[in-house]
Amino acid sequence: MGYIQGEDLALCACCGGIIIEINGENYRFENINKFNIDLEKETSPLKVDLNWHISESPAMCNEIIIEEMKKIKS
């Protein structure tokens, strides 16, 4: 389970994408559209159930790969 915090709007080499909190740690990921989630229509933090792993690319600063994700209805 994780909580989508919103877009990472900072300007740096390790910035951009979407910020998600998992087990008290913040990570970044891309391509939220493939999960049919429209952040403009949601309230943050958005609780989600997901299958994920940390990206193995050394250039990906704290980025994760999300295999599956769905909103958890409150």
PyRosetta script that sets phi, psi and omega in degrees:
from pyrosetta import init, pose_from_sequence

init()
pose = pose_from_sequence("MGYIQGEDLALCACCGGIIIEINGENYRFENINKFNIDLEKETSPLKVDLNWHISESPAMCNEIIIEEMKKIKS")
pose.set_psi(1, 145.9)
pose.set_omega(1, 178.7)
pose.set_phi(2, -147.6)
pose.set_psi(2, 173.5)
pose.set_omega(2, -180.0)
pose.set_phi(3, -129.0)
pose.set_psi(3, 112.5)
pose.set_omega(3, 177.2)
pose.set_phi(4, -73.0)
pose.set_psi(4, 123.7)
pose.set_omega(4, -178.0)
pose.set_phi(5, -90.4)
pose.set_psi(5, -27.1)
pose.set_omega(5, -178.6)
pose.set_phi(6, 132.2)
pose.set_psi(6, -171.1)
pose.set_omega(6, -178.6)
pose.set_phi(7, -74.5)
pose.set_psi(7, 145.5)
pose.set_omega(7, 173.5)
pose.set_phi(8, -90.2)
pose.set_psi(8, 104.3)
pose.set_omega(8, -175.7)
pose.set_phi(9, -95.7)
pose.set_psi(9, 2.4)
pose.set_omega(9, 179.8)
pose.set_phi(10, -67.7)
pose.set_psi(10, 155.1)
pose.set_omega(10, 180.0)
pose.set_phi(11, -111.3)
pose.set_psi(11, 97.0)
pose.set_omega(11, 177.4)
pose.set_phi(12, -156.9)
pose.set_psi(12, 174.9)
pose.set_omega(12, -178.4)
pose.set_phi(13, -65.4)
pose.set_psi(13, -28.5)
pose.set_omega(13, -177.9)
pose.set_phi(14, -109.8)
pose.set_psi(14, 30.5)
pose.set_omega(14, -177.0)
pose.set_phi(15, -115.9)
pose.set_psi(15, 170.1)
pose.set_omega(15, 179.2)
pose.set_phi(16, 105.8)
pose.set_psi(16, 169.5)
pose.set_omega(16, -179.2)
pose.set_phi(17, 82.6)
pose.set_psi(17, -154.0)
pose.set_omega(17, -177.5)
pose.set_phi(18, -116.4)
pose.set_psi(18, 138.5)
pose.set_omega(18, 177.9)
pose.set_phi(19, -95.0)
pose.set_psi(19, 132.4)
pose.set_omega(19, 177.3)
pose.set_phi(20, -132.2)
pose.set_psi(20, 137.3)
pose.set_omega(20, 176.8)
pose.set_phi(21, -99.5)
pose.set_psi(21, 127.5)
pose.set_omega(21, 177.9)
pose.set_phi(22, -133.3)
pose.set_psi(22, 122.2)
pose.set_omega(22, 179.5)
pose.set_phi(23, 52.2)
pose.set_psi(23, 40.2)
pose.set_omega(23, 177.1)
pose.set_phi(24, 80.3)
pose.set_psi(24, 0.9)
pose.set_omega(24, 179.3)
pose.set_phi(25, -111.5)
pose.set_psi(25, 142.6)
pose.set_omega(25, 176.8)
pose.set_phi(26, -95.0)
pose.set_psi(26, 134.8)
pose.set_omega(26, 177.4)
pose.set_phi(27, -129.7)
pose.set_psi(27, 169.6)
pose.set_omega(27, 175.3)
pose.set_phi(28, -121.8)
pose.set_psi(28, 151.4)
pose.set_omega(28, 173.2)
pose.set_phi(29, -150.4)
pose.set_psi(29, 165.9)
pose.set_omega(29, -179.2)
pose.set_phi(30, -116.5)
pose.set_psi(30, 171.8)
pose.set_omega(30, 169.8)
pose.set_phi(31, 62.3)
pose.set_psi(31, 49.1)
pose.set_omega(31, 177.2)
pose.set_phi(32, -65.4)
pose.set_psi(32, -25.3)
pose.set_omega(32, -177.8)
pose.set_phi(33, -61.0)
pose.set_psi(33, -28.6)
pose.set_omega(33, -178.9)
pose.set_phi(34, -69.3)
pose.set_psi(34, -10.7)
pose.set_omega(34, 178.6)
pose.set_phi(35, -104.3)
pose.set_psi(35, 10.7)
pose.set_omega(35, 178.7)
pose.set_phi(36, 55.2)
pose.set_psi(36, 42.1)
pose.set_omega(36, 175.3)
pose.set_phi(37, -115.7)
pose.set_psi(37, 123.7)
pose.set_omega(37, 178.8)
pose.set_phi(38, -106.0)
pose.set_psi(38, 103.5)
pose.set_omega(38, -175.8)
pose.set_phi(39, -62.4)
pose.set_psi(39, -24.9)
pose.set_omega(39, 178.7)
pose.set_phi(40, -68.6)
pose.set_psi(40, -20.1)
pose.set_omega(40, -179.3)
pose.set_phi(41, -103.8)
pose.set_psi(41, 2.6)
pose.set_omega(41, -176.5)
pose.set_phi(42, -113.8)
pose.set_psi(42, 158.7)
pose.set_omega(42, 175.3)
pose.set_phi(43, -100.8)
pose.set_psi(43, 132.4)
pose.set_omega(43, 179.0)
pose.set_phi(44, -91.6)
pose.set_psi(44, 146.7)
pose.set_omega(44, -3.6)
pose.set_phi(45, -76.5)
pose.set_psi(45, 144.0)
pose.set_omega(45, -179.6)
pose.set_phi(46, -101.4)
pose.set_psi(46, 119.1)
pose.set_omega(46, -178.6)
pose.set_phi(47, -78.1)
pose.set_psi(47, 129.2)
pose.set_omega(47, -178.3)
pose.set_phi(48, -135.8)
pose.set_psi(48, 153.3)
pose.set_omega(48, 171.9)
pose.set_phi(49, -103.3)
pose.set_psi(49, 134.7)
pose.set_omega(49, -175.2)
pose.set_phi(50, -152.3)
pose.set_psi(50, 156.8)
pose.set_omega(50, 169.7)
pose.set_phi(51, -112.5)
pose.set_psi(51, 125.7)
pose.set_omega(51, -173.1)
pose.set_phi(52, -150.5)
pose.set_psi(52, 167.7)
pose.set_omega(52, 170.7)
pose.set_phi(53, -152.3)
pose.set_psi(53, 157.8)
pose.set_omega(53, 179.6)
pose.set_phi(54, -73.8)
pose.set_psi(54, 136.5)
pose.set_omega(54, 177.2)
pose.set_phi(55, -62.0)
pose.set_psi(55, 137.0)
pose.set_omega(55, -179.3)
pose.set_phi(56, -88.5)
pose.set_psi(56, -2.2)
pose.set_omega(56, 179.2)
pose.set_phi(57, -74.8)
pose.set_psi(57, 126.3)
pose.set_omega(57, -178.9)
pose.set_phi(58, -65.6)
pose.set_psi(58, -19.1)
pose.set_omega(58, -179.4)
pose.set_phi(59, -83.6)
pose.set_psi(59, -8.6)
pose.set_omega(59, -175.6)
pose.set_phi(60, -94.3)
pose.set_psi(60, 92.6)
pose.set_omega(60, -176.0)
pose.set_phi(61, -65.1)
pose.set_psi(61, 99.5)
pose.set_omega(61, 176.2)
pose.set_phi(62, 59.8)
pose.set_psi(62, 33.4)
pose.set_omega(62, 179.8)
pose.set_phi(63, -94.3)
pose.set_psi(63, 144.7)
pose.set_omega(63, 177.6)
pose.set_phi(64, -118.2)
pose.set_psi(64, 159.9)
pose.set_omega(64, 174.1)
pose.set_phi(65, -108.1)
pose.set_psi(65, 125.1)
pose.set_omega(65, 179.7)
pose.set_phi(66, -105.0)
pose.set_psi(66, 120.5)
pose.set_omega(66, 179.7)
pose.set_phi(67, -80.5)
pose.set_psi(67, -46.1)
pose.set_omega(67, -178.9)
pose.set_phi(68, -142.0)
pose.set_psi(68, 146.4)
pose.set_omega(68, 177.1)
pose.set_phi(69, -157.2)
pose.set_psi(69, 139.8)
pose.set_omega(69, 174.8)
pose.set_phi(70, -146.8)
pose.set_psi(70, 149.2)
pose.set_omega(70, 178.4)
pose.set_phi(71, -67.0)
pose.set_psi(71, 144.1)
pose.set_omega(71, 171.9)
pose.set_phi(72, -100.5)
pose.set_psi(72, 120.0)
pose.set_omega(72, -177.8)
pose.set_phi(73, -74.8)
pose.set_psi(73, 136.0)
pose.set_omega(73, -178.9)
pose.set_phi(74, -77.8)
pose.dump_pdb("model.pdb")
